[in-house]
Amino acid sequence: PRPSRRSRDARYLKVRLLMAEDDLDAAKKVLATMMKDADGYAVRMKAGDIAEQQKDEDGMRKHYFKAHRFDPLQAEPLQALYDLAKKGKDTQGQLWALRELAKLDQHDRRVWRRLLTMLVERGKWEEATKVGQSAIYVDVMNPEVHWLYGRALARTGKFHSAIYEMNSALLAGASPALAATIYGSMAEGYDKMGKKNLADKARHRCRA
């Protein structure tokens, strides 16, 4: 039979006390019993925390992923999985976590910017144009976001929109180094649009 709420709460409290006393192995034993008959989000998060303290990355990955499955609306396990993937240079893992985080909190600038950056770095241009629209919406004064979105638009043949975003990056206060890069890209865009005069002007500003 499934244990009562009082019994589950008592065991959960025992886990917290054991962790406070730094008796992690004993805490793991209690959690292992709970996973058999009262598994859930809180249990898996505690198991993940213990794995983190013991530097057990496989354990962290397993428990945080299970926690996410139990409650897909919580950002904490996804953030932990993203950090793990980044540490292990796991590109697919990072992209997965960022995509999931973006669904959860559509106003988190850092998540959108990281996701857009990764998509552009890996040449996923179509997805980058879609993500770019959301990234701009939440981070409209960030020159780097305009620049990344502009690059994706240019790579998908939307040169007029790309030029607009690159100009927006300049207006938003792009650094001198980024501005030089942007002018170079704008020159290429104007060339493809057959606007030699504007291309020459952009190249001149790139060298200035």
MODELLER restraints for C-alpha pairs under 7 A, 6 or more apart:
rsr = mdl.restraints
at = mdl.atoms
rsr.add(forms.Gaussian(group=physical.xy_distance, feature=features.Distance(at['CA:2:A'], at['CA:37:A']), mean=6.16, stdev=0.5))
rsr.add(forms.Gaussian(group=physical.xy_distance, feature=features.Distance(at['CA:15:A'], at['CA:27:A']), mean=4.91, stdev=0.5))
rsr.add(forms.Gaussian(group=physical.xy_distance, feature=features.Distance(at['CA:15:A'], at['CA:30:A']), mean=6.60, stdev=0.5))
rsr.add(forms.Gaussian(group=physical.xy_distance, feature=features.Distance(at['CA:18:A'], at['CA:24:A']), mean=6.62, stdev=0.5))
rsr.add(forms.Gaussian(group=physical.xy_distance, feature=features.Distance(at['CA:18:A'], at['CA:26:A']), mean=6.85, stdev=0.5))
rsr.add(forms.Gaussian(group=physical.xy_distance, feature=features.Distance(at['CA:18:A'], at['CA:27:A']), mean=5.54, stdev=0.5))
rsr.add(forms.Gaussian(group=physical.xy_distance, feature=features.Distance(at['CA:19:A'], at['CA:27:A']), mean=6.31, stdev=0.5))
rsr.add(forms.Gaussian(group=physical.xy_distance, feature=features.Distance(at['CA:24:A'], at['CA:50:A']), mean=6.57, stdev=0.5))
rsr.add(forms.Gaussian(group=physical.xy_distance, feature=features.Distance(at['CA:28:A'], at['CA:47:A']), mean=6.89, stdev=0.5))
rsr.add(forms.Gaussian(group=physical.xy_distance, feature=features.Distance(at['CA:31:A'], at['CA:43:A']), mean=6.62, stdev=0.5))
rsr.add(forms.Gaussian(group=physical.xy_distance, feature=features.Distance(at['CA:31:A'], at['CA:47:A']), mean=6.84, stdev=0.5))
rsr.add(forms.Gaussian(group=physical.xy_distance, feature=features.Distance(at['CA:40:A'], at['CA:67:A']), mean=6.93, stdev=0.5))
rsr.add(forms.Gaussian(group=physical.xy_distance, feature=features.Distance(at['CA:40:A'], at['CA:70:A']), mean=6.06, stdev=0.5))
rsr.add(forms.Gaussian(group=physical.xy_distance, feature=features.Distance(at['CA:41:A'], at['CA:67:A']), mean=4.60, stdev=0.5))
rsr.add(forms.Gaussian(group=physical.xy_distance, feature=features.Distance(at['CA:41:A'], at['CA:70:A']), mean=5.35, stdev=0.5))
rsr.add(forms.Gaussian(group=physical.xy_distance, feature=features.Distance(at['CA:41:A'], at['CA:71:A']), mean=6.25, stdev=0.5))
rsr.add(forms.Gaussian(group=physical.xy_distance, feature=features.Distance(at['CA:44:A'], at['CA:63:A']), mean=5.13, stdev=0.5))
rsr.add(forms.Gaussian(group=physical.xy_distance, feature=features.Distance(at['CA:44:A'], at['CA:64:A']), mean=6.48, stdev=0.5))
rsr.add(forms.Gaussian(group=physical.xy_distance, feature=features.Distance(at['CA:44:A'], at['CA:66:A']), mean=6.56, stdev=0.5))
rsr.add(forms.Gaussian(group=physical.xy_distance, feature=features.Distance(at['CA:44:A'], at['CA:67:A']), mean=5.24, stdev=0.5))
rsr.add(forms.Gaussian(group=physical.xy_distance, feature=features.Distance(at['CA:45:A'], at['CA:63:A']), mean=6.67, stdev=0.5))
rsr.add(forms.Gaussian(group=physical.xy_distance, feature=features.Distance(at['CA:45:A'], at['CA:64:A']), mean=6.16, stdev=0.5))
rsr.add(forms.Gaussian(group=physical.xy_distance, feature=features.Distance(at['CA:45:A'], at['CA:67:A']), mean=6.08, stdev=0.5))
rsr.add(forms.Gaussian(group=physical.xy_distance, feature=features.Distance(at['CA:47:A'], at['CA:63:A']), mean=6.24, stdev=0.5))
rsr.add(forms.Gaussian(group=physical.xy_distance, feature=features.Distance(at['CA:48:A'], at['CA:59:A']), mean=6.65, stdev=0.5))
rsr.add(forms.Gaussian(group=physical.xy_distance, feature=features.Distance(at['CA:48:A'], at['CA:60:A']), mean=4.62, stdev=0.5))
rsr.add(forms.Gaussian(group=physical.xy_distance, feature=features.Distance(at['CA:48:A'], at['CA:63:A']), mean=5.08, stdev=0.5))
rsr.add(forms.Gaussian(group=physical.xy_distance, feature=features.Distance(at['CA:48:A'], at['CA:64:A']), mean=5.75, stdev=0.5))
rsr.add(forms.Gaussian(group=physical.xy_distance, feature=features.Distance(at['CA:51:A'], at['CA:57:A']), mean=6.89, stdev=0.5))
rsr.add(forms.Gaussian(group=physical.xy_distance, feature=features.Distance(at['CA:51:A'], at['CA:59:A']), mean=5.51, stdev=0.5))
rsr.add(forms.Gaussian(group=physical.xy_distance, feature=features.Distance(at['CA:51:A'], at['CA:60:A']), mean=5.29, stdev=0.5))
rsr.add(forms.Gaussian(group=physical.xy_distance, feature=features.Distance(at['CA:52:A'], at['CA:60:A']), mean=6.02, stdev=0.5))
rsr.add(forms.Gaussian(group=physical.xy_distance, feature=features.Distance(at['CA:61:A'], at['CA:81:A']), mean=6.41, stdev=0.5))
rsr.add(forms.Gaussian(group=physical.xy_distance, feature=features.Distance(at['CA:64:A'], at['CA:77:A']), mean=5.01, stdev=0.5))
rsr.add(forms.Gaussian(group=physical.xy_distance, feature=features.Distance(at['CA:64:A'], at['CA:81:A']), mean=6.78, stdev=0.5))
rsr.add(forms.Gaussian(group=physical.xy_distance, feature=features.Distance(at['CA:65:A'], at['CA:77:A']), mean=6.83, stdev=0.5))
rsr.add(forms.Gaussian(group=physical.xy_distance, feature=features.Distance(at['CA:67:A'], at['CA:77:A']), mean=6.49, stdev=0.5))
rsr.add(forms.Gaussian(group=physical.xy_distance, feature=features.Distance(at['CA:68:A'], at['CA:74:A']), mean=6.98, stdev=0.5))
rsr.add(forms.Gaussian(group=physical.xy_distance, feature=features.Distance(at['CA:68:A'], at['CA:77:A']), mean=5.84, stdev=0.5))
rsr.add(forms.Gaussian(group=physical.xy_distance, feature=features.Distance(at['CA:68:A'], at['CA:78:A']), mean=6.81, stdev=0.5))
rsr.add(forms.Gaussian(group=physical.xy_distance, feature=features.Distance(at['CA:73:A'], at['CA:104:A']), mean=6.45, stdev=0.5))
rsr.add(forms.Gaussian(group=physical.xy_distance, feature=features.Distance(at['CA:75:A'], at['CA:101:A']), mean=6.42, stdev=0.5))
rsr.add(forms.Gaussian(group=physical.xy_distance, feature=features.Distance(at['CA:78:A'], at['CA:97:A']), mean=5.66, stdev=0.5))
rsr.add(forms.Gaussian(group=physical.xy_distance, feature=features.Distance(at['CA:78:A'], at['CA:101:A']), mean=6.65, stdev=0.5))
rsr.add(forms.Gaussian(group=physical.xy_distance, feature=features.Distance(at['CA:81:A'], at['CA:97:A']), mean=6.61, stdev=0.5))
rsr.add(forms.Gaussian(group=physical.xy_distance, feature=features.Distance(at['CA:82:A'], at['CA:93:A']), mean=6.80, stdev=0.5))
rsr.add(forms.Gaussian(group=physical.xy_distance, feature=features.Distance(at['CA:82:A'], at['CA:94:A']), mean=5.10, stdev=0.5))
rsr.add(forms.Gaussian(group=physical.xy_distance, feature=features.Distance(at['CA:82:A'], at['CA:97:A']), mean=5.31, stdev=0.5))
rsr.add(forms.Gaussian(group=physical.xy_distance, feature=features.Distance(at['CA:85:A'], at['CA:93:A']), mean=5.29, stdev=0.5))
rsr.add(forms.Gaussian(group=physical.xy_distance, feature=features.Distance(at['CA:85:A'], at['CA:94:A']), mean=5.34, stdev=0.5))
rsr.add(forms.Gaussian(group=physical.xy_distance, feature=features.Distance(at['CA:86:A'], at['CA:94:A']), mean=6.10, stdev=0.5))
rsr.add(forms.Gaussian(group=physical.xy_distance, feature=features.Distance(at['CA:95:A'], at['CA:115:A']), mean=6.71, stdev=0.5))
rsr.add(forms.Gaussian(group=physical.xy_distance, feature=features.Distance(at['CA:98:A'], at['CA:111:A']), mean=6.23, stdev=0.5))
rsr.add(forms.Gaussian(group=physical.xy_distance, feature=features.Distance(at['CA:98:A'], at['CA:115:A']), mean=5.88, stdev=0.5))
rsr.add(forms.Gaussian(group=physical.xy_distance, feature=features.Distance(at['CA:101:A'], at['CA:111:A']), mean=6.94, stdev=0.5))
rsr.add(forms.Gaussian(group=physical.xy_distance, feature=features.Distance(at['CA:102:A'], at['CA:111:A']), mean=6.25, stdev=0.5))
rsr.add(forms.Gaussian(group=physical.xy_distance, feature=features.Distance(at['CA:102:A'], at['CA:112:A']), mean=6.48, stdev=0.5))
rsr.add(forms.Gaussian(group=physical.xy_distance, feature=features.Distance(at['CA:107:A'], at['CA:138:A']), mean=5.76, stdev=0.5))
rsr.add(forms.Gaussian(group=physical.xy_distance, feature=features.Distance(at['CA:109:A'], at['CA:135:A']), mean=6.85, stdev=0.5))
rsr.add(forms.Gaussian(group=physical.xy_distance, feature=features.Distance(at['CA:109:A'], at['CA:138:A']), mean=5.98, stdev=0.5))
rsr.add(forms.Gaussian(group=physical.xy_distance, feature=features.Distance(at['CA:109:A'], at['CA:139:A']), mean=5.93, stdev=0.5))
rsr.add(forms.Gaussian(group=physical.xy_distance, feature=features.Distance(at['CA:112:A'], at['CA:135:A']), mean=5.17, stdev=0.5))
rsr.add(forms.Gaussian(group=physical.xy_distance, feature=features.Distance(at['CA:113:A'], at['CA:135:A']), mean=6.31, stdev=0.5))
rsr.add(forms.Gaussian(group=physical.xy_distance, feature=features.Distance(at['CA:113:A'], at['CA:145:A']), mean=6.55, stdev=0.5))
rsr.add(forms.Gaussian(group=physical.xy_distance, feature=features.Distance(at['CA:116:A'], at['CA:128:A']), mean=5.78, stdev=0.5))
rsr.add(forms.Gaussian(group=physical.xy_distance, feature=features.Distance(at['CA:116:A'], at['CA:131:A']), mean=6.17, stdev=0.5))
rsr.add(forms.Gaussian(group=physical.xy_distance, feature=features.Distance(at['CA:116:A'], at['CA:132:A']), mean=6.32, stdev=0.5))
rsr.add(forms.Gaussian(group=physical.xy_distance, feature=features.Distance(at['CA:117:A'], at['CA:148:A']), mean=6.87, stdev=0.5))
rsr.add(forms.Gaussian(group=physical.xy_distance, feature=features.Distance(at['CA:119:A'], at['CA:125:A']), mean=6.95, stdev=0.5))
rsr.add(forms.Gaussian(group=physical.xy_distance, feature=features.Distance(at['CA:119:A'], at['CA:128:A']), mean=5.62, stdev=0.5))
rsr.add(forms.Gaussian(group=physical.xy_distance, feature=features.Distance(at['CA:120:A'], at['CA:128:A']), mean=6.28, stdev=0.5))
rsr.add(forms.Gaussian(group=physical.xy_distance, feature=features.Distance(at['CA:120:A'], at['CA:148:A']), mean=6.81, stdev=0.5))
rsr.add(forms.Gaussian(group=physical.xy_distance, feature=features.Distance(at['CA:120:A'], at['CA:152:A']), mean=6.70, stdev=0.5))
rsr.add(forms.Gaussian(group=physical.xy_distance, feature=features.Distance(at['CA:125:A'], at['CA:152:A']), mean=5.07, stdev=0.5))
rsr.add(forms.Gaussian(group=physical.xy_distance, feature=features.Distance(at['CA:125:A'], at['CA:155:A']), mean=6.54, stdev=0.5))
rsr.add(forms.Gaussian(group=physical.xy_distance, feature=features.Distance(at['CA:125:A'], at['CA:156:A']), mean=6.63, stdev=0.5))
rsr.add(forms.Gaussian(group=physical.xy_distance, feature=features.Distance(at['CA:126:A'], at['CA:156:A']), mean=6.85, stdev=0.5))
rsr.add(forms.Gaussian(group=physical.xy_distance, feature=features.Distance(at['CA:128:A'], at['CA:149:A']), mean=6.96, stdev=0.5))
rsr.add(forms.Gaussian(group=physical.xy_distance, feature=features.Distance(at['CA:128:A'], at['CA:152:A']), mean=5.92, stdev=0.5))
rsr.add(forms.Gaussian(group=physical.xy_distance, feature=features.Distance(at['CA:129:A'], at['CA:149:A']), mean=6.18, stdev=0.5))
rsr.add(forms.Gaussian(group=physical.xy_distance, feature=features.Distance(at['CA:129:A'], at['CA:152:A']), mean=5.56, stdev=0.5))
rsr.add(forms.Gaussian(group=physical.xy_distance, feature=features.Distance(at['CA:129:A'], at['CA:153:A']), mean=6.03, stdev=0.5))
rsr.add(forms.Gaussian(group=physical.xy_distance, feature=features.Distance(at['CA:132:A'], at['CA:149:A']), mean=4.97, stdev=0.5))
rsr.add(forms.Gaussian(group=physical.xy_distance, feature=features.Distance(at['CA:135:A'], at['CA:145:A']), mean=6.84, stdev=0.5))
rsr.add(forms.Gaussian(group=physical.xy_distance, feature=features.Distance(at['CA:136:A'], at['CA:145:A']), mean=6.51, stdev=0.5))
rsr.add(forms.Gaussian(group=physical.xy_distance, feature=features.Distance(at['CA:136:A'], at['CA:146:A']), mean=6.75, stdev=0.5))
rsr.add(forms.Gaussian(group=physical.xy_distance, feature=features.Distance(at['CA:141:A'], at['CA:172:A']), mean=5.45, stdev=0.5))
rsr.add(forms.Gaussian(group=physical.xy_distance, feature=features.Distance(at['CA:142:A'], at['CA:172:A']), mean=6.33, stdev=0.5))
rsr.add(forms.Gaussian(group=physical.xy_distance, feature=features.Distance(at['CA:143:A'], at['CA:169:A']), mean=4.02, stdev=0.5))
rsr.add(forms.Gaussian(group=physical.xy_distance, feature=features.Distance(at['CA:143:A'], at['CA:170:A']), mean=6.67, stdev=0.5))
rsr.add(forms.Gaussian(group=physical.xy_distance, feature=features.Distance(at['CA:143:A'], at['CA:172:A']), mean=5.16, stdev=0.5))
rsr.add(forms.Gaussian(group=physical.xy_distance, feature=features.Distance(at['CA:143:A'], at['CA:173:A']), mean=6.21, stdev=0.5))
rsr.add(forms.Gaussian(group=physical.xy_distance, feature=features.Distance(at['CA:143:A'], at['CA:174:A']), mean=5.28, stdev=0.5))
rsr.add(forms.Gaussian(group=physical.xy_distance, feature=features.Distance(at['CA:144:A'], at['CA:169:A']), mean=6.65, stdev=0.5))
rsr.add(forms.Gaussian(group=physical.xy_distance, feature=features.Distance(at['CA:146:A'], at['CA:165:A']), mean=5.20, stdev=0.5))
rsr.add(forms.Gaussian(group=physical.xy_distance, feature=features.Distance(at['CA:146:A'], at['CA:166:A']), mean=6.22, stdev=0.5))
rsr.add(forms.Gaussian(group=physical.xy_distance, feature=features.Distance(at['CA:146:A'], at['CA:168:A']), mean=6.37, stdev=0.5))
rsr.add(forms.Gaussian(group=physical.xy_distance, feature=features.Distance(at['CA:146:A'], at['CA:169:A']), mean=5.03, stdev=0.5))
rsr.add(forms.Gaussian(group=physical.xy_distance, feature=features.Distance(at['CA:147:A'], at['CA:165:A']), mean=6.46, stdev=0.5))
rsr.add(forms.Gaussian(group=physical.xy_distance, feature=features.Distance(at['CA:147:A'], at['CA:166:A']), mean=5.40, stdev=0.5))
rsr.add(forms.Gaussian(group=physical.xy_distance, feature=features.Distance(at['CA:147:A'], at['CA:169:A']), mean=5.68, stdev=0.5))
rsr.add(forms.Gaussian(group=physical.xy_distance, feature=features.Distance(at['CA:149:A'], at['CA:165:A']), mean=6.92, stdev=0.5))
rsr.add(forms.Gaussian(group=physical.xy_distance, feature=features.Distance(at['CA:150:A'], at['CA:162:A']), mean=4.21, stdev=0.5))
rsr.add(forms.Gaussian(group=physical.xy_distance, feature=features.Distance(at['CA:150:A'], at['CA:163:A']), mean=6.82, stdev=0.5))
rsr.add(forms.Gaussian(group=physical.xy_distance, feature=features.Distance(at['CA:150:A'], at['CA:165:A']), mean=5.02, stdev=0.5))
rsr.add(forms.Gaussian(group=physical.xy_distance, feature=features.Distance(at['CA:150:A'], at['CA:166:A']), mean=5.65, stdev=0.5))
rsr.add(forms.Gaussian(group=physical.xy_distance, feature=features.Distance(at['CA:151:A'], at['CA:162:A']), mean=6.61, stdev=0.5))
rsr.add(forms.Gaussian(group=physical.xy_distance, feature=features.Distance(at['CA:153:A'], at['CA:159:A']), mean=6.69, stdev=0.5))
rsr.add(forms.Gaussian(group=physical.xy_distance, feature=features.Distance(at['CA:153:A'], at['CA:161:A']), mean=6.67, stdev=0.5))
rsr.add(forms.Gaussian(group=physical.xy_distance, feature=features.Distance(at['CA:153:A'], at['CA:162:A']), mean=5.08, stdev=0.5))
rsr.add(forms.Gaussian(group=physical.xy_distance, feature=features.Distance(at['CA:154:A'], at['CA:162:A']), mean=5.24, stdev=0.5))
rsr.add(forms.Gaussian(group=physical.xy_distance, feature=features.Distance(at['CA:159:A'], at['CA:189:A']), mean=6.04, stdev=0.5))
rsr.add(forms.Gaussian(group=physical.xy_distance, feature=features.Distance(at['CA:163:A'], at['CA:186:A']), mean=6.20, stdev=0.5))
rsr.add(forms.Gaussian(group=physical.xy_distance, feature=features.Distance(at['CA:166:A'], at['CA:182:A']), mean=6.34, stdev=0.5))
rsr.add(forms.Gaussian(group=physical.xy_distance, feature=features.Distance(at['CA:170:A'], at['CA:179:A']), mean=6.33, stdev=0.5))
rsr.add(forms.Gaussian(group=physical.xy_distance, feature=features.Distance(at['CA:180:A'], at['CA:206:A']), mean=4.58, stdev=0.5))
rsr.add(forms.Gaussian(group=physical.xy_distance, feature=features.Distance(at['CA:183:A'], at['CA:202:A']), mean=5.16, stdev=0.5))
rsr.add(forms.Gaussian(group=physical.xy_distance, feature=features.Distance(at['CA:183:A'], at['CA:203:A']), mean=6.37, stdev=0.5))
rsr.add(forms.Gaussian(group=physical.xy_distance, feature=features.Distance(at['CA:183:A'], at['CA:205:A']), mean=6.51, stdev=0.5))
rsr.add(forms.Gaussian(group=physical.xy_distance, feature=features.Distance(at['CA:183:A'], at['CA:206:A']), mean=5.06, stdev=0.5))
rsr.add(forms.Gaussian(group=physical.xy_distance, feature=features.Distance(at['CA:184:A'], at['CA:202:A']), mean=6.70, stdev=0.5))
rsr.add(forms.Gaussian(group=physical.xy_distance, feature=features.Distance(at['CA:184:A'], at['CA:203:A']), mean=5.94, stdev=0.5))
rsr.add(forms.Gaussian(group=physical.xy_distance, feature=features.Distance(at['CA:184:A'], at['CA:206:A']), mean=5.74, stdev=0.5))
rsr.add(forms.Gaussian(group=physical.xy_distance, feature=features.Distance(at['CA:186:A'], at['CA:202:A']), mean=6.36, stdev=0.5))
rsr.add(forms.Gaussian(group=physical.xy_distance, feature=features.Distance(at['CA:187:A'], at['CA:199:A']), mean=4.15, stdev=0.5))
rsr.add(forms.Gaussian(group=physical.xy_distance, feature=features.Distance(at['CA:187:A'], at['CA:200:A']), mean=6.80, stdev=0.5))
rsr.add(forms.Gaussian(group=physical.xy_distance, feature=features.Distance(at['CA:187:A'], at['CA:202:A']), mean=5.16, stdev=0.5))
rsr.add(forms.Gaussian(group=physical.xy_distance, feature=features.Distance(at['CA:187:A'], at['CA:203:A']), mean=5.73, stdev=0.5))
rsr.add(forms.Gaussian(group=physical.xy_distance, feature=features.Distance(at['CA:188:A'], at['CA:199:A']), mean=6.89, stdev=0.5))
rsr.add(forms.Gaussian(group=physical.xy_distance, feature=features.Distance(at['CA:190:A'], at['CA:196:A']), mean=6.61, stdev=0.5))
rsr.add(forms.Gaussian(group=physical.xy_distance, feature=features.Distance(at['CA:190:A'], at['CA:198:A']), mean=6.31, stdev=0.5))
rsr.add(forms.Gaussian(group=physical.xy_distance, feature=features.Distance(at['CA:190:A'], at['CA:199:A']), mean=4.99, stdev=0.5))
rsr.add(forms.Gaussian(group=physical.xy_distance, feature=features.Distance(at['CA:191:A'], at['CA:199:A']), mean=5.80, stdev=0.5))
